[in-house]
Amino acid sequence: MLFKRKIIKTAAALLSAAFIGLFGTAGYYSSQLPDVITADTNSEIKIAGFPELSCVSVPDNAVPAAGSCASTEQVTFSLFGVIPVKNVEVNKAEAPVFAVGGRPFGIKLLMEGVMVTGLGDVEDEKGCLMCPAKEAGIRKGDVIRLADGNALTSNDQLQEIIASSKGKDIELSVDRDGNIFTVSLQPVKSRRSGSWKGGMWVRDSIAGIGTMTFFNKDTGSFVGLGHPICDSDTGGIVPVHSGEAVPVDITEVRRGARGIPGELRGKFCGGSSFGVLDRNKMSGIYGRLSENTLAEFSDDAEEFKMAYRQEVTVGPAEIYTTIAGQAPEKYAAEIVSVDYGSVGTSKNMVIRITDDRLIEAVGGIVQGMSGSPIIQNGKLVGAVTHVFVADPTQGYGIFAETMAEDL
């Protein structure tokens, strides 16, 4: 009798542990799933990385999407079809088709206003040190839009306004993280130069090299980088007034190594332009190809259907990138992990370069390769965005879906 009770207790304990484990696993999956996904109208709804999850529609919660040919419904994902995990809203839409890039391009941006990159003291005529900008409440990273009602387009313009002020207050309209406010700057006459100073350094433009991810053959719209262009001094996202994408010839590569990020180096090809750049967003730099460039690129660019985030899975992949000249090549890679629930970030997946040619030539992922498209299972799934300094064969990637939403 005692032995029988022990068996019952042991069985109950094991059953309890099993239930706790299952519900704990369900909780993990719930935290990994997004609240909303978009799925191809012609495909079954699945989370590629979690094949053990299945879903059923919740008819009572189906909602028509007004003004759209897509439909919205609620589905419940469950573990092995038994334990409910999470209710997710699903938008049905036909996945777009894009032409992939992989080719480098030069980035020339004029800022919307001028960005404050640093503050410094000015020695006045009495030998006292002071910083007019700091006293006015200006900080490093602020963007000055207006000076005495004049829209600023260059450093020289602001310097001229300060120099001609003769010490009178200048009203500045300042943008700090999207908040617009007004300050009063009183310039100080420099003892050394005899000119009026504001006590700040500003920048009105930025240039660099990136990789084009994909473009729309019908409209010419394109996107690159997969992450925003940020000021090197302030770390802030550069507000774009106007910009230009120009051809680049990659002439040199500084090889990446553990602790030392590599870099693509090249020269801008003068006298020609790919098109305009008009938006700098968290998901990349956006623009429109010129008519001639669109025709040229469309002739030899491969087209791929875009994969929605839940279609991306751990496993083999390819990247298109350029490490010499202007022509992209395919290289073998692997998607190591996928974060389906990540939103508003360019770090949605971890990728590893497995192609010996690329590792031998550049060490893996290097600066300038940001935007290199990632292809998996015949679909465009994302773009390379960052390199791991501790291991240049690995880095982050962003979902193509996120980039397409902003296109």
C-alpha positions as CSV (number, residue, x, y, z in Angstrom):
1,M,0.0,0.0,0.0
2,L,2.8,2.4,0.9
3,F,4.6,1.5,-2.3
4,K,1.5,2.3,-4.3
5,R,1.1,5.7,-2.6
6,K,4.8,6.5,-3.5
7,I,4.1,5.6,-7.1
8,I,1.0,7.9,-7.2
9,K,2.9,10.8,-5.5
10,T,5.8,10.4,-7.9
11,A,3.5,10.3,-10.9
12,A,1.7,13.3,-9.7
13,A,4.9,15.2,-9.2
14,L,6.1,14.3,-12.6
15,L,2.8,15.3,-14.2
16,S,2.9,18.6,-12.3
17,A,6.4,19.3,-13.5
18,A,5.5,18.5,-17.0
19,F,2.5,20.9,-16.9
20,I,4.7,23.6,-15.4
21,G,7.3,23.0,-18.1
22,L,4.7,23.2,-20.9
23,F,3.1,26.4,-19.6
24,G,6.5,27.9,-19.0
25,T,7.4,27.1,-22.6
26,A,4.1,28.6,-23.7
27,G,5.0,31.8,-21.8
28,Y,8.4,32.0,-23.5
29,Y,6.8,31.7,-27.0
30,S,4.2,34.3,-26.0
31,S,7.0,36.8,-25.2
32,Q,8.7,36.0,-28.5
33,L,5.7,36.5,-30.8
34,P,4.7,40.0,-32.1
35,D,1.2,41.3,-31.4
36,V,0.6,42.0,-35.1
37,I,2.0,40.2,-38.2
38,T,1.4,40.5,-41.9
39,A,1.1,37.3,-43.9
40,D,1.0,36.6,-47.7
41,T,-2.6,36.1,-48.9
42,N,-1.5,32.9,-50.7
43,S,0.4,31.4,-47.8
44,E,-0.5,29.5,-44.7
45,I,0.1,31.4,-41.4
46,K,3.2,29.9,-39.7
47,I,6.1,31.1,-37.6
48,A,9.0,29.5,-39.5
49,G,11.3,29.4,-36.4
50,F,8.6,27.8,-34.2
51,P,7.2,24.8,-36.2
52,E,5.7,23.4,-33.0
53,L,3.2,26.4,-33.0
54,S,0.0,26.1,-34.9
55,C,-2.8,28.7,-35.3
56,V,-6.5,28.8,-35.7
57,S,-8.7,31.7,-36.6
58,V,-11.0,33.4,-34.1
59,P,-14.0,34.2,-36.3
60,D,-15.8,36.4,-33.8
61,N,-12.8,38.8,-33.8
62,A,-12.4,39.0,-37.6
63,V,-12.2,42.7,-38.6
64,P,-12.4,44.0,-42.2
65,A,-9.7,46.4,-43.2
66,A,-11.6,49.4,-44.5
67,G,-10.2,50.9,-47.7
68,S,-7.9,48.0,-48.3
69,C,-8.0,44.8,-50.3
70,A,-6.3,43.1,-47.4
71,S,-8.2,41.5,-44.5
72,T,-7.5,41.5,-40.8
73,E,-8.2,38.6,-38.5
74,Q,-7.4,37.4,-35.0
75,V,-5.6,34.0,-34.7
76,T,-4.6,32.0,-31.7
77,F,-1.2,30.3,-31.7
78,S,-1.0,27.2,-29.6
79,L,1.7,24.8,-28.6
80,F,1.3,21.4,-30.3
81,G,-2.3,22.5,-31.0
82,V,-3.2,22.1,-27.3
83,I,-1.9,24.9,-25.1
84,P,-2.9,28.4,-26.1
85,V,0.1,30.7,-26.4
86,K,-1.0,34.1,-27.7
87,N,-3.7,35.9,-29.8
88,V,-2.1,37.7,-32.7
89,E,-3.7,40.1,-35.2
90,V,-2.9,39.0,-38.8
91,N,-3.1,41.4,-41.8
92,K,-3.4,39.6,-45.1
93,A,-1.6,41.2,-48.0
94,E,0.2,40.1,-51.2
95,A,4.0,40.2,-50.6
96,P,5.7,42.8,-52.8
97,V,8.5,41.9,-55.2
98,F,11.7,44.0,-55.2
99,A,14.9,44.1,-57.2
100,V,17.9,43.5,-54.9
101,G,20.9,45.8,-54.8
102,G,24.1,44.9,-53.1
103,R,26.0,47.6,-54.9
104,P,27.7,50.5,-53.0
105,F,26.7,54.1,-53.3
106,G,28.0,57.4,-52.0
107,I,25.9,59.4,-49.6
108,K,25.9,63.2,-49.6
109,L,23.5,64.8,-47.2
110,L,22.6,68.4,-46.4
111,M,21.0,68.7,-43.0
112,E,17.7,70.3,-42.3
113,G,19.3,73.1,-40.2
114,V,22.7,72.8,-38.5
115,M,23.6,70.3,-35.9
116,V,25.6,71.3,-32.8
117,T,28.5,69.0,-32.5
118,G,30.3,70.6,-29.5
119,L,30.4,73.6,-27.2
120,G,33.5,75.7,-26.2
121,D,34.4,78.7,-24.2
122,V,35.1,82.1,-25.8
123,E,37.6,84.5,-24.2
124,D,36.0,87.9,-24.2
125,E,37.7,91.3,-24.3
126,K,38.2,91.3,-20.5
127,G,39.9,87.9,-20.5
128,C,36.9,86.1,-19.1
129,L,35.9,82.7,-20.4
130,M,32.2,82.1,-21.2
131,C,30.1,79.9,-23.5
132,P,27.1,81.9,-25.0
133,A,25.6,78.7,-26.4
134,K,25.6,76.9,-23.1
135,E,24.2,79.9,-21.3
136,A,21.4,80.0,-23.8
137,G,20.5,76.4,-23.0
138,I,21.9,74.8,-26.2
139,R,23.3,71.3,-25.9
140,K,25.5,69.1,-28.0
141,G,23.2,67.2,-30.5
142,D,20.7,70.1,-30.8
143,V,19.6,71.0,-34.4
144,I,19.2,74.8,-34.9
145,R,16.6,75.4,-37.6
146,L,16.1,79.1,-37.6
147,A,18.2,82.2,-36.6
148,D,16.2,85.4,-36.3
149,G,13.5,83.9,-38.5
150,N,15.9,82.8,-41.2
151,A,15.9,79.1,-42.2
152,L,19.5,77.8,-41.8
153,T,21.0,75.8,-44.6
154,S,24.8,76.1,-43.8
155,N,27.4,76.7,-41.2
156,D,28.6,79.8,-43.0
157,Q,25.1,81.3,-42.8
158,L,24.9,80.9,-39.1
159,Q,28.4,82.2,-38.6
160,E,27.6,85.3,-40.7
161,I,24.5,86.0,-38.6
162,I,26.5,85.7,-35.4
163,A,29.3,87.8,-36.8
164,S,27.0,90.6,-37.9
165,S,25.0,90.7,-34.6
166,K,27.4,93.1,-32.9
167,G,26.5,91.5,-29.6
168,K,22.7,91.7,-29.9
169,D,20.6,88.7,-28.9
170,I,19.8,86.2,-31.7
171,E,16.6,84.2,-31.5
172,L,17.3,80.6,-32.4
173,S,14.7,77.9,-33.1
174,V,16.1,74.6,-31.7
175,D,15.0,71.0,-32.3
176,R,15.9,68.6,-29.5
177,D,14.7,65.1,-30.1
178,G,11.7,66.4,-32.0
179,N,10.8,69.1,-29.4
180,I,11.0,72.6,-30.9
181,F,11.8,75.5,-28.7
182,T,13.3,79.0,-28.8
183,V,16.4,80.3,-27.1
184,S,18.1,83.7,-27.0
185,L,21.8,83.6,-27.9
186,Q,24.0,86.6,-27.0
187,P,27.3,86.4,-28.9
188,V,30.6,87.4,-27.2
189,K,33.4,89.3,-28.9
190,S,36.5,87.2,-29.0
191,R,39.6,88.8,-27.5
192,R,41.8,86.9,-29.9
193,S,40.0,87.3,-33.3
194,G,38.0,90.5,-32.6
195,S,34.9,88.8,-34.1
196,W,31.6,87.8,-32.4
197,K,31.3,84.1,-31.4
198,G,28.5,81.8,-30.2
199,G,30.7,79.2,-28.4
200,M,29.6,76.2,-30.5
201,W,30.7,74.0,-33.4
202,V,28.0,73.1,-35.9
203,R,27.8,70.8,-38.9
204,D,25.5,71.2,-42.0
205,S,26.4,68.1,-44.1
206,I,27.6,64.6,-44.0
207,A,29.1,62.1,-46.5
208,G,29.8,58.3,-46.4
209,I,29.5,55.0,-48.2
210,G,26.6,52.5,-47.8
211,T,25.1,49.6,-49.7
212,M,21.8,49.6,-51.6
213,T,19.4,47.0,-50.3
214,F,16.5,46.9,-52.8
215,F,14.5,49.1,-55.2
216,N,11.1,49.2,-56.8
217,K,11.3,48.8,-60.5
218,D,8.0,50.6,-61.1
219,T,8.6,53.7,-59.0
220,G,12.4,53.9,-58.7
221,S,12.1,54.2,-54.9
222,F,15.1,52.6,-53.1
223,V,16.5,52.0,-49.6
224,G,19.9,51.2,-48.2
225,L,21.9,50.8,-45.0
226,G,19.1,49.3,-42.9
227,H,19.9,51.7,-40.1
228,P,19.9,55.5,-39.8
229,I,22.8,57.8,-40.6
230,C,23.9,59.3,-37.3
231,D,26.3,62.1,-36.6
232,S,29.7,60.8,-35.6
233,D,30.2,63.4,-32.8
234,T,26.7,63.5,-31.3
235,G,25.2,60.1,-32.2
236,G,22.0,61.8,-33.2
237,I,20.1,60.9,-36.3
238,V,20.9,63.4,-39.1
239,P,17.8,65.4,-40.2
240,V,17.8,65.5,-44.0
241,H,17.1,68.6,-46.0
242,S,18.3,67.2,-49.3
243,G,20.7,64.6,-50.4
244,E,22.3,62.8,-53.3
245,A,23.2,59.2,-54.0
246,V,26.3,58.9,-56.2
247,P,28.3,56.0,-57.7
248,V,31.2,54.7,-55.7
249,D,34.2,52.6,-56.8
250,I,35.4,50.4,-53.9
251,T,39.2,50.6,-54.1
252,E,40.4,49.3,-50.8
253,V,39.2,47.2,-47.8
254,R,40.5,47.5,-44.3
255,R,40.2,43.9,-43.1
256,G,38.2,43.3,-39.9
257,A,39.6,41.4,-37.0
258,R,38.6,40.7,-33.4
259,G,38.3,44.0,-31.6
260,I,38.9,46.0,-34.8
261,P,36.0,46.7,-37.2
262,G,37.0,46.6,-40.9
263,E,35.9,49.2,-43.5
264,L,35.2,49.5,-47.2
265,R,37.0,52.4,-48.7
266,G,36.3,54.0,-52.1
267,K,36.1,57.0,-54.2
268,F,33.0,58.9,-55.4
269,C,32.6,58.9,-59.2
270,G,32.4,62.5,-60.1
271,G,30.0,64.0,-62.6
272,S,27.2,61.4,-62.2
273,S,24.4,60.7,-59.8
274,F,22.1,57.7,-58.9
275,G,19.3,59.9,-57.7
276,V,18.1,61.8,-54.7
277,L,18.0,61.0,-51.0
278,D,15.1,62.4,-49.0
279,R,14.6,60.5,-45.8
280,N,16.8,59.2,-43.0
281,K,14.9,56.8,-40.8
282,M,15.6,54.2,-38.2
283,S,15.3,51.5,-40.9
284,G,17.6,53.1,-43.4
285,I,18.3,55.9,-45.9
286,Y,15.6,56.3,-48.6
287,G,15.5,57.9,-52.0
288,R,14.5,57.7,-55.6
289,L,16.6,56.6,-58.5
290,S,17.0,58.8,-61.6
291,E,15.3,57.6,-64.8
292,N,18.5,56.6,-66.5
293,T,19.8,54.8,-63.4
294,L,16.6,52.9,-62.9
295,A,16.7,51.6,-66.4
296,E,20.4,50.6,-66.1
297,F,19.9,48.8,-62.7
298,S,16.7,47.1,-63.8
299,D,18.4,45.4,-66.7
300,D,20.6,43.1,-64.6
301,A,19.1,43.2,-61.1
302,E,17.6,40.0,-59.7
303,E,14.0,40.2,-58.3
304,F,12.8,38.4,-55.2
305,K,9.5,38.2,-53.4
306,M,9.8,39.8,-49.9
307,A,9.5,37.5,-46.9
308,Y,7.4,38.6,-44.0
309,R,9.1,38.4,-40.6
310,Q,7.5,35.1,-39.6
311,E,8.9,33.5,-42.7
312,V,12.5,34.1,-41.6
313,T,14.2,31.2,-39.9
314,V,17.5,29.9,-38.6
315,G,19.5,28.3,-41.4
316,P,21.5,28.9,-44.6
317,A,21.2,32.2,-46.4
318,E,23.1,34.4,-48.9
319,I,24.1,38.0,-48.9
320,Y,24.7,40.3,-51.9
321,T,27.6,42.7,-51.4
322,T,30.5,44.5,-53.1
323,I,34.0,44.4,-51.8
324,A,35.8,45.6,-55.0
325,G,34.7,47.9,-57.8
326,Q,31.0,48.4,-58.3
327,A,29.5,44.9,-59.0
328,P,28.0,42.9,-56.2
329,E,28.6,39.2,-55.7
330,K,26.8,36.4,-53.7
331,Y,28.3,35.1,-50.5
332,A,27.2,32.2,-48.3
333,A,25.9,33.1,-44.8
334,E,23.7,31.7,-42.0
335,I,20.9,33.2,-40.0
336,V,21.8,32.2,-36.4
337,S,18.8,33.6,-34.5
338,V,15.6,35.6,-35.2
339,D,13.8,37.9,-32.8
340,Y,10.2,37.9,-34.2
341,G,8.9,40.3,-31.5
342,S,11.5,43.1,-32.1
343,V,10.0,46.3,-33.3
344,G,11.5,49.7,-34.2
345,T,15.1,48.3,-34.3
346,S,17.6,47.3,-37.0
347,K,18.7,44.3,-34.9
348,N,16.0,41.7,-35.8
349,M,18.3,38.8,-36.5
350,V,21.9,37.6,-36.0
351,I,23.8,36.5,-39.1
352,R,27.1,34.7,-39.6
353,I,29.3,34.8,-42.7
354,T,30.2,31.3,-43.7
355,D,31.7,32.0,-47.1
356,D,35.5,31.4,-47.0
357,R,36.1,33.9,-49.8
358,L,34.5,36.8,-47.9
359,I,36.2,35.8,-44.6
360,E,39.6,35.5,-46.3
361,A,39.2,38.8,-48.2
362,V,37.7,41.1,-45.5
363,G,37.3,39.1,-42.3
364,G,33.5,38.8,-42.6
365,I,31.3,41.9,-42.2
366,V,32.9,45.4,-42.4
367,Q,31.7,49.0,-42.3
368,G,30.2,50.0,-45.6
369,M,28.4,46.6,-46.1
370,S,25.4,47.9,-44.2
371,G,22.4,47.4,-46.4
372,S,23.7,44.2,-48.1
373,P,20.5,42.2,-48.9
374,I,19.9,38.8,-47.3
375,I,18.3,36.1,-49.3
376,Q,16.8,32.9,-47.8
377,N,14.7,30.2,-49.4
378,G,14.4,32.3,-52.6
379,K,13.0,35.3,-50.8
380,L,14.3,38.7,-49.7
381,V,14.4,38.5,-45.9
382,G,16.4,41.5,-44.8
383,A,19.7,43.4,-44.8
384,V,23.0,43.4,-43.0
385,T,23.1,46.3,-40.5
386,H,25.9,45.8,-37.9
387,V,29.1,43.9,-37.2
388,F,30.1,42.3,-33.9
389,V,33.4,43.9,-33.0
390,A,34.3,40.8,-31.0
391,D,33.7,38.5,-33.9
392,P,33.5,40.2,-37.4
393,T,32.1,37.0,-39.0
394,Q,28.8,37.8,-37.2
395,G,26.5,40.8,-37.0
396,Y,22.9,41.9,-37.0
397,G,20.3,42.1,-39.7
398,I,17.0,43.9,-40.1
399,F,13.8,42.5,-41.6
400,A,13.1,43.5,-45.2
401,E,9.5,43.9,-44.1
402,T,10.5,46.8,-41.8
403,M,12.4,48.5,-44.6
404,A,9.5,48.0,-47.1
405,E,7.0,49.6,-44.7
406,D,9.0,52.8,-44.8
407,L,9.5,52.6,-48.6
